[in-house]
Amino acid sequence: MLIYQGLTTRFVEDVRNNVIADIMSANFADRWGRKVGLSEFSSWQNSLSRVRDLIEIAELDDNMIALEYEIPYSQENRIDCLLFGCGGSETENVVLIELKQWSSVSALPDDGNFVETYTGGRERIVPHPSQQVKGYHHYLKSFIAEFDNKPELVLFSCAYCHNYKREPGEGLHNPIYSKLIEDFPVYSKEDVQEFASKLKGLLHAGDGFEIFNRFMQSPLKPSQKLLENVTKVIKNEVVFSLLNEQLVAKNLIWSKVGKFKDRKSVIIVHGGPGTGKSLIALNVLAEAAQRGKKVFYGCKSKPFIEGLKKLVGSDGAILFSNLYRFLPSTMRENELDLLLIDEAHRIEKTSNHRYTKPENKTDMPQIDQLIRCAKTSVFFIDDRQNVRSQEIGHSDLIKESAARSNCELSEVTLLTQYRCMGSNDYLLWLESVLGYTDDVRKLSKNDIFDFRIFQSPETMYKELSNREAEKANSARMVAGFCWPWSKNLDAEGQLVRDVRIGTFAMPWETHGNITIPPAGYVKWFEWAYRPEGFKQIGCIYTAQGFEFDYVGVIVGDDLCPDPSESRLQANIGATCDPTLRKNADNFERHAKNIYRTLLTRGIRGCYVYFTNKDTERFFRSRIEP
């Protein structure tokens, strides 16, 4: 999605006639249904005249320009300017330009590729412009399929700080940024002629319309799911690029690591589904391992941990652990430089369980154990993904433990989500339907996320089968825990088809205690990434932490409208989860958290079947006709 596109000659005219910002403002309102902010409107007025100057100096009259390009799978991240055209030897080029109005910048030698500048009404620590450009560059290369096709489509990415006066060795051009700037140049106010010359070399042969169409009509690559790329992440190869607030979170973590003296650090990274919490954790893990830091990645989810171990191989598997290994009897205080706890909402009261040796049992709360063993502890958490009574992880719990240990506490929030086709509207709508807010929102039929309600589980499974046939392990079916779960095989030695709805019947994902496994058997913690898993239905305990291109969700009778049909409520009588049945007081909160989690596992689409038709009607009432 673009806010402005056109030939460079038309763009020059629109700027010269002082209407470019008005055109973009109107297009913005059409796209997002609201007025653009005053600061952004002013930035268009101030920066785009400088882009016009470059185009005129470079004599680019057969090229295309695109402004405020919305990157794939994200409604919040937009690239300021893209130019399209041919260069020497008929190379087909795309030029990415990040525009900054900054006039004063302080380098931060100890904080990686970050700087301090006045932006957004106050002094802030933000990514160096070239670092931001680097993120956009690799993100586009990862998702725009045309960059892998022939003839080669070349992407050149840079930043233009048109108000910034270059001071050799200072600010943006401090030597610590030399390698970054070498790969992703930053041009200052004195560099107009140099920058225009570069653009002319890349774009002078024109033919921009054809290249623009090639880029814009390119299919998006199949989503690179986290597990498929962990091997490359651990090897520190560029697979996923961190963007904006993700970079801020990473920078915050590194600002604390290695600076331990007398006071420990605790960092809470808040984020809803698909905001990149696990991605940040794995990037930091890879970099910490490369820097020789003593680091561990901890997570309660055995399926997720086992999947990571399998993919990274024996060399990297040692970095991953459950939450039960950080006991006072087995790990010294401050033994680790860095501990990364993913899905911290799954932290339990204690680390004692039936397999804990007597000499290792302790009265110390699990949260205190985790903070105790590391100089810097990072907790990635979504306070609305707590789904079991014994899982008490919450940001307040972490803060209380940090205070008891006299730790320095820092927090950062990830707002932009990249799942659900980047549709924040879908997530806000879902939370409204489930009753997290009092807002009454309706889901647009034109929402970019493929949300569908099916009349039968058979038709939903058939549609998921089509998706799975297109690409293995791209689709899975999950359900609320509203059916019993057989621990043994049936009389024919096959998995019991516990989930039965009319003529539809499928088994849950398997238990790990089957002595003689049947054909097509897959261990329960492999359900998400082994092809056989498609023939089984997953529950919250195996699906949490994973994502799929398409997810099918069976919403059971444990969620239904109240008698007034004004809100949804939980029905504890419909659940077959023995753990949740023991905690009636919190059942509704857990039930809604479960469905919020299941209904946000999809990257491209979510298909739903409701066993309770009143619940289905309630959902449909919140969808635009």
C-alpha positions in Angstrom: 0.0 0.0 0.0 1.2 3.5 -0.9 0.2 7.0 -0.1 1.6 8.4 -3.3 2.9 7.0 -6.6 3.6 8.5 -9.9 6.2 9.5 -12.5 9.0 11.7 -11.2 7.9 14.5 -13.6 4.4 14.5 -12.0 6.0 14.4 -8.5 8.1 17.5 -9.3 5.1 19.4 -10.5 3.1 18.4 -7.4 5.9 19.7 -5.1 6.4 22.8 -7.2 2.7 23.6 -6.9 2.8 23.0 -3.2 0.1 20.3 -3.3 2.1 17.1 -2.6 1.3 17.1 1.2 -2.4 17.7 0.5 -2.6 14.9 -2.0 -0.8 12.5 0.5 -3.0 13.6 3.3 -6.2 12.8 1.4 -4.8 9.4 0.3 -3.8 8.7 3.9 -7.4 9.5 5.1 -8.8 7.2 2.4 -6.4 4.4 3.5 -6.7 4.6 7.3 -9.9 6.4 7.8 -8.4 9.2 9.9 -6.5 12.4 9.5 -2.7 12.4 9.3 -0.9 13.9 12.3 0.4 17.4 12.0 4.0 16.4 12.5 3.9 13.9 9.7 2.1 16.4 7.4 4.9 18.9 8.2 7.6 16.4 7.5 6.2 15.8 4.0 6.2 19.5 3.3 9.7 19.9 4.6 11.4 16.8 3.2 9.8 16.2 -0.2 11.0 19.4 -1.6 14.6 18.2 -1.0 13.7 14.9 -2.9 12.5 17.0 -5.8 15.8 18.9 -5.8 17.7 15.6 -6.1 15.4 14.4 -8.9 15.9 17.6 -10.9 19.6 17.7 -10.4 19.9 14.0 -11.5 17.5 14.7 -14.4 15.3 11.7 -13.7 12.3 12.2 -16.0 11.4 8.6 -16.9 11.3 7.1 -13.4 8.7 6.2 -10.9 8.5 7.4 -7.3 6.6 5.8 -4.4 6.1 7.5 -1.0 5.1 6.0 2.3 5.3 2.4 1.1 3.8 0.0 3.7 6.1 -2.9 4.2 4.7 -6.5 3.9 2.8 -7.8 6.9 2.9 -4.5 8.8 0.5 -1.6 8.8 2.8 0.5 11.1 6.1 0.5 9.3 6.3 2.7 6.1 9.3 3.4 3.9 9.6 7.1 3.2 10.7 7.0 -0.5 11.3 4.4 -3.2 12.7 5.3 -6.7 12.6 3.0 -9.7 14.7 2.9 -12.9 17.4 1.4 -15.0 21.1 2.2 -14.6 24.2 1.3 -16.5 24.2 -2.0 -18.4 20.5 -1.9 -18.2 20.5 -3.0 -14.5 17.0 -2.7 -13.0 17.3 -0.8 -9.7 15.2 0.1 -6.7 16.5 2.9 -4.5 15.2 3.1 -0.9 15.6 6.5 0.9 14.9 7.1 4.6 14.4 10.8 5.1 15.3 12.6 8.4 14.9 16.2 9.4 17.5 15.9 12.2 19.9 18.8 12.6 21.9 17.6 15.7 22.9 14.1 16.7 25.1 12.7 19.5 26.9 9.4 19.0 26.6 6.7 21.6 29.8 4.6 21.5 28.5 2.1 24.1 25.1 1.4 22.7 25.7 -0.2 19.4 24.2 1.4 16.2 22.2 4.0 18.2 22.3 7.7 18.5 20.6 10.4 20.6 18.7 13.2 18.9 15.7 15.5 19.4 12.7 13.9 17.8 9.0 13.5 18.7 9.2 16.4 21.1 12.1 15.4 23.2 15.6 13.9 23.2 15.5 10.2 22.4 17.8 7.3 21.9 16.9 5.9 18.4 18.6 3.7 15.8 21.2 5.3 13.6 19.4 6.1 10.2 21.7 3.6 8.5 20.6 1.0 11.0 17.0 1.7 10.3 17.7 1.5 6.6 19.5 -1.8 7.1 16.4 -3.3 8.7 14.1 -2.2 5.9 16.6 -3.4 3.3 16.9 -6.9 4.6 13.1 -7.1 5.3 12.3 -6.3 1.7 14.9 -8.7 0.4 13.3 -11.4 2.7 9.7 -10.9 1.6 9.6 -9.5 -2.0 10.0 -12.6 -4.2 11.1 -10.6 -7.3 14.5 -9.9 -5.7 15.3 -13.6 -6.3 14.2 -13.6 -9.9 16.0 -12.8 -13.2 16.9 -10.3 -14.6 18.4 -9.2 -11.3 16.5 -6.5 -9.4 19.0 -4.5 -7.4 18.1 -2.7 -4.1 20.2 0.3 -3.0 19.3 1.6 0.4 20.4 4.8 2.1 19.4 7.7 4.4 19.2 11.4 3.6 19.5 13.8 6.6 19.0 16.9 4.6 19.2 19.3 7.5 22.2 17.7 9.1 25.6 19.4 8.8 28.4 16.8 8.4 31.1 17.0 11.1 33.9 14.5 10.3 34.3 11.9 13.0 31.3 13.3 15.0 27.6 12.5 15.4 26.3 10.4 12.6 29.8 10.0 11.1 31.5 8.8 14.3 34.0 6.1 13.4 31.9 3.5 15.3 29.3 3.7 12.5 31.9 3.4 9.7 31.0 -0.2 8.6 27.3 0.5 8.9 27.6 3.6 6.7 29.8 1.8 4.2 27.0 -0.7 3.6 24.1 1.7 4.0 25.2 5.3 3.2 23.9 8.4 5.0 23.9 11.6 3.0 24.0 15.0 4.8 23.0 18.6 3.6 26.4 19.1 1.9 26.0 15.9 -0.1 23.3 17.1 -2.5 25.5 16.9 -5.7 27.1 13.6 -4.6 23.8 12.0 -3.8 22.2 13.3 -7.0 25.1 11.8 -9.0 24.6 8.5 -7.3 20.9 8.5 -8.1 21.7 9.4 -11.7 24.1 6.5 -12.1 21.5 4.1 -10.8 18.4 5.4 -12.5 19.4 7.6 -15.6 18.2 5.0 -18.2 14.6 5.4 -17.0 12.0 2.7 -17.7 10.8 3.2 -14.1 7.2 2.3 -14.8 8.1 -1.3 -15.8 10.4 -1.8 -12.8 7.8 -0.2 -10.4 5.2 -2.7 -11.7 7.7 -5.6 -11.3 8.3 -4.6 -7.7 4.7 -3.8 -6.7 3.2 -6.9 -8.4 5.7 -9.3 -6.9 4.3 -12.1 -4.9 5.3 -12.2 -1.3 7.5 -15.1 -0.4 6.0 -17.8 1.8 6.4 -16.4 5.4 9.7 -17.3 6.9 8.5 -18.8 10.2 10.7 -18.5 13.2 11.5 -22.2 13.6 12.6 -22.6 9.9 15.3 -20.0 10.4 16.6 -20.5 13.9 19.7 -22.3 12.5 20.6 -19.2 10.5 19.9 -16.9 13.4 22.1 -18.8 15.8 24.9 -18.7 13.1 24.4 -14.9 13.1 23.3 -14.8 9.5 20.8 -12.2 8.3 17.4 -13.9 8.2 14.9 -11.6 10.0 15.7 -7.9 10.4 14.6 -6.2 13.5 12.6 -3.0 12.9 12.1 0.2 14.9 10.7 -0.7 18.4 12.3 -4.2 18.1 15.6 -2.5 17.7 14.9 -0.3 20.7 14.3 -3.4 22.8 17.5 -5.0 21.6 19.4 -1.8 22.3 18.0 -1.6 25.8 19.1 -5.2 26.5 22.7 -4.5 25.2 22.9 -1.3 27.2 22.6 -3.4 30.4 24.7 -6.4 29.4 28.3 -6.1 30.4 27.7 -3.1 32.7 27.1 -5.1 35.9 28.8 -3.7 39.0 26.9 -3.9 42.2 23.3 -3.9 40.9 21.6 -6.4 38.6 19.3 -5.5 35.7 15.9 -6.8 35.0 14.2 -5.9 31.6 10.6 -6.6 30.8 9.7 -6.6 27.1 5.9 -6.4 26.7 4.3 -7.4 23.4 1.1 -9.0 22.1 0.9 -11.8 19.6 3.2 -11.5 16.6 5.1 -8.4 17.8 8.5 -10.2 17.6 9.3 -11.1 21.2 10.8 -14.5 20.3 12.6 -13.0 17.3 14.3 -10.4 19.5 15.2 -13.1 22.0 16.8 -15.3 19.4 18.7 -12.4 17.8 20.1 -11.3 21.1 20.9 -15.0 21.9 22.9 -15.4 18.7 24.8 -12.2 19.2 25.5 -12.9 22.9 26.9 -16.4 22.0 29.1 -14.8 19.3 30.4 -12.3 21.8 31.4 -15.0 24.2 28.7 -14.1 26.9 27.4 -16.8 29.2 23.8 -16.9 28.1 20.8 -19.1 28.1 17.4 -19.0 26.5 14.6 -20.3 28.7 11.0 -21.2 27.9 8.3 -23.3 29.5 7.0 -24.7 26.2 8.6 -28.1 25.6 7.4 -28.2 21.9 9.0 -24.9 21.1 12.3 -25.7 22.9 12.5 -29.1 21.3 11.8 -27.7 17.9 14.6 -25.1 18.4 17.0 -27.8 19.6 16.3 -30.0 16.6 16.8 -27.3 14.1 20.0 -25.7 15.5 21.7 -29.1 16.0 23.9 -30.3 18.9 26.2 -27.2 18.9 23.4 -24.8 19.5 21.0 -26.9 21.5 22.9 -26.3 24.8 21.7 -22.7 24.7 18.1 -23.7 25.1 16.5 -24.8 28.3 13.2 -25.2 30.2 12.6 -23.1 33.3 13.6 -25.8 35.8 17.3 -25.9 35.4 18.1 -22.5 37.1 17.9 -23.9 40.7 20.0 -22.5 43.6 21.6 -26.0 44.0 22.8 -26.2 40.4 23.6 -22.6 39.5 25.5 -19.9 41.3 24.2 -16.4 41.8 25.1 -14.1 38.9 26.6 -17.1 37.1 25.1 -16.0 33.8 25.8 -12.7 32.0 22.4 -12.9 30.4 19.2 -14.9 30.8 16.4 -14.6 28.2 13.0 -15.9 29.3 10.6 -16.2 26.5 6.8 -16.5 27.2 7.4 -15.3 30.7 3.6 -15.4 31.3 4.2 -19.2 31.7 6.4 -18.8 34.8 5.2 -21.0 37.7 5.1 -20.6 41.4 7.9 -23.1 42.0 10.4 -25.2 40.0 9.7 -28.2 42.1 7.9 -31.1 40.3 7.6 -34.8 40.6 11.0 -35.4 38.9 12.9 -32.9 41.1 15.6 -34.7 43.2 15.1 -34.1 46.9 18.4 -32.3 47.3 17.3 -29.8 44.5 14.0 -28.9 46.0 13.7 -25.3 47.2 11.1 -22.9 48.7 12.5 -20.1 46.5 9.8 -18.9 44.0 10.7 -19.7 40.4 10.8 -16.0 39.4 13.4 -15.3 42.2 15.5 -18.2 40.9 15.5 -16.9 37.4 16.6 -13.4 38.5 19.1 -14.7 41.0 21.3 -16.6 38.5 21.9 -13.8 36.0 23.5 -10.4 36.0 20.9 -9.3 33.4 17.5 -11.0 33.1 15.1 -10.3 30.2 11.5 -11.4 30.4 9.4 -11.4 27.1 5.8 -11.4 28.2 2.2 -11.0 27.1 0.0 -10.6 30.2 -3.0 -11.8 28.2 -1.5 -15.2 27.4 -1.7 -16.7 30.9 -3.8 -19.8 30.4 -3.3 -22.1 33.4 -3.8 -21.5 37.1 -0.3 -22.7 38.0 1.3 -20.4 35.5 1.4 -17.1 37.4 3.8 -15.2 35.2 2.8 -11.5 35.1 4.7 -8.2 34.7 3.7 -7.3 38.3 5.2 -10.5 39.6 8.5 -9.7 37.8 8.6 -6.2 39.2 8.0 -7.4 42.7 10.8 -9.9 42.5 13.2 -7.3 40.9 12.4 -5.0 43.8 13.2 -7.7 46.4 16.6 -8.3 44.7 17.3 -4.6 44.4 17.5 -4.8 40.6 17.5 -1.9 38.2 14.2 -2.3 36.3 13.6 -1.3 32.7 10.6 -1.9 30.4 9.8 -1.6 26.7 6.6 -2.3 24.8 6.3 -3.7 21.3 3.2 -2.3 19.7 3.6 -3.3 16.0 2.6 -6.9 15.2 3.7 -8.8 12.1 1.3 -11.8 12.4 -2.3 -11.7 11.0 -0.9 -10.0 7.9 0.1 -7.1 10.1 -3.6 -6.2 10.7 -3.7 -4.4 14.0 -7.4 -3.9 13.3 -8.0 -7.7 13.5 -6.2 -7.9 16.9 -8.1 -4.9 18.3 -11.4 -6.4 17.0 -10.6 -9.8 18.5 -9.9 -8.3 21.9 -13.1 -6.3 21.6 -15.2 -9.4 20.8 -13.7 -11.3 23.7 -14.4 -8.5 26.1 -11.0 -7.2 27.0 -12.2 -3.7 26.2 -15.6 -2.0 26.2 -15.1 -0.9 22.6 -17.6 -2.3 20.2 -15.6 -2.9 17.0 -16.6 -4.5 13.8 -14.2 -6.4 11.5 -14.2 -5.1 8.0 -14.9 -7.6 5.2 -12.0 -6.0 3.4 -9.5 -6.6 6.1 -6.3 -7.9 4.6 -6.2 -10.8 7.1 -8.1 -13.9 5.8 -10.7 -14.5 8.6 -13.5 -16.9 7.8 -16.2 -18.7 9.7 -17.1 -22.2 8.4 -20.4 -24.1 8.7 -18.8 -27.4 9.5 -15.4 -28.7 10.7 -15.1 -30.9 7.6 -15.2 -27.9 5.2 -12.7 -26.0 7.4 -10.3 -29.0 7.4 -10.7 -29.4 3.6 -9.7 -25.7 3.1 -6.8 -26.1 5.5 -5.8 -29.3 3.5 -5.6 -27.2 0.4 -3.2 -24.8 2.1 -1.1 -27.6 3.5 -0.9 -29.2 -0.1 0.5 -25.9 -1.4 3.2 -25.8 1.3 4.0 -28.4 3.9 3.6 -27.4 7.6 1.8 -24.2 6.6 -1.5 -25.1 8.3 -2.7 -26.6 11.5 -6.0 -27.2 13.3 -6.4 -26.4 17.0 -9.3 -26.5 19.4 -10.4 -25.5 22.8 -10.0 -28.3 25.4 -13.7 -29.4 25.3 -13.2 -33.1 24.5 -11.6 -35.8 26.6 -8.0 -36.8 25.8 -7.3 -40.5 25.6 -3.9 -41.6 26.8 -4.0 -45.0 25.1 -4.6 -46.3 21.6 -7.9 -47.7 20.4 -8.5 -51.4 19.7 -6.9 -51.2 16.3 -3.7 -49.6 17.8 -4.5 -46.2 16.4 -4.9 -42.8 18.0 -8.3 -42.3 19.5 -10.4 -39.8 17.7 -11.4 -37.9 20.7 -12.6 -34.7 19.0 -16.0 -35.6 17.6 -18.5 -33.2 16.1 -21.3 -35.0 14.3 -19.6 -37.2 11.6 -16.3 -35.3 12.0 -13.7 -37.0 14.2 -10.0 -36.4 14.7 -7.4 -37.3 17.4 -5.7 -34.8 19.7 -1.9 -34.5 19.3 -0.4 -37.6 20.9 0.9 -38.2 24.4 4.5 -39.1 24.9 3.9 -42.4 26.8 2.7 -44.7 23.9 4.9 -47.8 24.0 4.2 -49.1 20.5 3.5 -46.1 18.3 1.1 -46.5 15.4 1.9 -45.6 11.8 2.0 -41.8 11.3 2.8 -41.3 15.0 4.4 -38.0 15.9 5.5 -37.0 19.4 3.3 -34.4 20.9 6.1 -31.8 21.1 6.8 -32.3 17.3 3.2 -31.7 16.3 3.8 -28.2 15.0 6.6 -28.9 12.6 6.3 -32.6 11.5 4.0 -33.2 8.5 2.1 -35.9 10.4 0.9 -33.2 12.8 -1.6 -32.0 10.3 -3.6 -35.1 10.9 -4.0 -34.3 14.6 -5.7 -31.4 16.5 -3.5 -29.2 18.7 -4.4 -27.6 22.0 -3.3 -24.4 23.6 -0.4 -26.2 25.4 1.3 -27.3 22.1 0.2 -24.3 19.9 1.3 -21.5 22.2 4.5 -20.0 20.9 4.1 -21.3 17.3 2.7 -19.6 14.2 1.4 -21.0 11.0 0.5 -19.4 7.7 -3.1 -20.6 8.3 -4.7 -21.8 11.5 -8.1 -23.5 11.9 -9.7 -23.0 15.3 -12.6 -25.0 16.7 -14.2 -22.9 19.4 -16.0 -25.2 21.8 -18.9 -24.8 24.2 -16.7 -23.3 26.9 -17.3 -19.9 25.3 -20.8 -18.6 24.9 -22.9 -15.4 25.1 -24.4 -14.4 28.4 -28.3 -14.4 28.6 -28.4 -10.8 27.5 -26.1 -11.6 24.5 -24.2 -8.4 25.2 -20.9 -10.1 26.0 -19.2 -13.5 25.9 -18.8 -15.6 29.1 -17.1 -18.8 29.9 -18.8 -22.1 30.6 -16.7 -24.2 33.0 -19.0 -27.2 32.6 -17.9 -27.6 29.0 -14.1 -27.9 29.6 -12.3 -31.2 29.8 -9.1 -29.5 31.1 -8.7 -30.9 34.7 -6.3 -28.1 35.6 -8.7 -25.4 34.7 -11.7 -27.1 36.3 -9.9 -26.7 39.7 -9.8 -22.9 39.4 -13.3 -21.7 38.8 -12.6 -18.2 39.9 -10.2 -17.5 37.1 -11.7 -19.8 34.5 -13.2 -17.1 32.4 -10.0 -15.1 32.2 -8.0 -18.2 31.2 -10.6 -19.4 28.7 -10.6 -16.0 26.9 -6.8 -15.9 27.0 -6.7 -19.4 25.4 -8.9 -18.3 22.5 -7.1 -15.0 22.0 -3.9 -17.0 21.7 -5.3 -19.7 19.4 -7.0 -17.1 17.1 -3.8 -15.2 16.6 -1.5 -18.1 15.5 -2.1 -17.4 11.8 0.2 -15.3 9.7 -2.1 -15.1 6.6 -5.4 -16.5 7.8 -7.6 -17.8 10.6 -10.5 -20.2 9.9 -13.1 -20.8 12.6 -15.8 -23.3 13.4 -18.1 -22.7 16.4 -19.8 -25.7 18.1 -22.1 -23.2 19.8 -24.2 -21.4 17.2 -25.1 -18.6 19.6 -21.4 -17.8 19.9 -21.1 -17.9 16.2 -24.0 -15.4 15.8 -22.3 -13.2 18.4 -19.0 -13.2 16.4 -20.9 -12.6 13.1 -22.7 -9.6 14.7 -19.3 -8.0 15.1 -18.4 -8.4 11.4 -19.4 -5.8 8.8 -22.0 -7.1 6.3 
